[in-house]
Amino acid sequence: MEKRTVYMDHAATTPVHPKSLEAMLPYFSEKYGNPSSIYGVARESRKALDDAREAVAGILGAKTTEIIFTSGGSEGDNAALKGTAFASKSKGNHIITSSIEHHAVLHTCHFLEKFGFEVTYLPVDNYGIVDPDELARAITDKTILVSIMMANNEVGTVQPIAEIGKLLKGKNITFHTDAVQAAGALPLDVNDLGVNLLTLSAHKFYGPKGVGILYLKRATPFLAQQQGGGQERNRRAGTENVPGIVGMTTALKLAVENLESNNRHNTQLRERLVKGVLGSVSKVRYNGHQTKRLPNNVNLSFEYVEGESILLNLDMMGVAASSGSACTSASLEPSHVLMAMGIPVEIAHGSLRLTLGASNTEEDVDYVVSLLPGIVERLRAMSPLAAQAAQ
Ligand SMILES: *Cc1c(COP(=O)(O)O)cnc(C)c1O
């Protein structure tokens, strides 16, 4: 097959949608005013900001005063956890999260442990799903915060957020969900989910990088994590990223409007990809849940090979993929998500994540399917583990 350029790493980031780019452009050079100023060009920025906040609030089923614009997913997760933990310290010091969260949540929990907070890291089953009953049993009278991601960035597993929201109802415990991977694939109504806080990041749904949303329900204890001006109702200081916010809002509207057709597109390609690889390569596992998973996520483990080596070989053939999360690519540690799912270390090392998106076609999928058997075979031919197993 002829060499192609294929991007299958949409869980790491996505290209900006042309309409999002178009919407942003005037706010860099013509409508550049600071929304806090009072003259004409600033009023244009203020109006754009107000309109964006109203649109985002509408999509989330929230009030405009409950929307905080941030610099992205990491800031949203940090602010959600630190902001509520420090604000609730007089009430208790116990936090519950899962062992498969993004590092923006896990590392923030490790940070909070240094300040006297105690964190329960819930295990997950072999599919990567948190058990709500187990979560309920972990609650103590010191529990102030629960943070469980809506969908996992490595294996695509979707968590029972609404169910957890129900069981926390009336308990006076703050509930946060990192919904960064869910945007554009799952409904995001904060009332249906029963959350106090929800984090989103624009660059995961075809918006620009460096901008995001933190939903903060009215009356939720919260201590601002960034001091300065009074922007975002004193909850996040700093001149607003007006172009980014405008571009993000355009992208979010499109993602929500086209949710079903995008999911159909991704699901169809995912099934073709999984079937193709499982049918042509031996000793490969399809990680995660069959149905409770993001439509665009494929996570595979190939026995006796290194995921990194597969990635390098795919890259030489024009294919961009990941071996787990972008953050683990640089380290030799196997994915904490796969480890929590009980996948043996040596198999976790042979993992490959392919995340589909708008630009992908059946031809892209067939190209990747045609490459993998040869790559895996060559790598196994050099692997002492494969040789041992063959004896
Ligand atoms: C990408 C990602 C983040 C971090 O978002 P940034 O905007 O890149 O800081 C957080 N959580 C999840 C689940 C993600 O996939």
The ligand as an SDF file (V2000), in Angstrom:
LIG
                    3D

 15 15  0  0  0  0  0  0  0  0999 V2000
   -5.5110   16.1030   27.9740 C   0  0  0  0  0  0  0  0  0  0  0  0
   -6.1310   15.8000   29.2850 C   0  0  0  0  0  0  0  0  0  0  0  0
   -5.9620   16.6550   30.3870 C   0  0  0  0  0  0  0  0  0  0  0  0
   -5.0840   17.8590   30.3370 C   0  0  0  0  0  0  0  0  0  0  0  0
   -5.6050   18.8750   29.5180 O   0  0  0  0  0  0  0  0  0  0  0  0
   -4.6400   20.0520   29.0010 P   0  0  0  0  0  0  0  0  0  0  0  0
   -5.5890   21.0270   28.3980 O   0  0  0  0  0  0  0  0  0  0  0  0
   -3.7260   19.4360   27.9910 O   0  0  0  0  0  0  0  0  0  0  0  0
   -3.9310   20.6040   30.1770 O   0  0  0  0  0  0  0  0  0  0  0  0
   -6.6070   16.3390   31.5500 C   0  0  0  0  0  0  0  0  0  0  0  0
   -7.3780   15.2410   31.6500 N   0  0  0  0  0  0  0  0  0  0  0  0
   -7.5650   14.4020   30.6230 C   0  0  0  0  0  0  0  0  0  0  0  0
   -8.4470   13.2120   30.7840 C   0  0  0  0  0  0  0  0  0  0  0  0
   -6.9450   14.6470   29.3990 C   0  0  0  0  0  0  0  0  0  0  0  0
   -7.1240   13.7990   28.3880 O   0  0  0  0  0  0  0  0  0  0  0  0
  1  2  1  0
  2  3  1  0
  2 14  2  0
  3  4  1  0
  3 10  2  0
  4  5  1  0
  5  6  1  0
  6  7  2  0
  6  8  1  0
  6  9  1  0
 10 11  1  0
 11 12  2  0
 12 13  1  0
 12 14  1  0
 14 15  1  0
M  END
$$$$
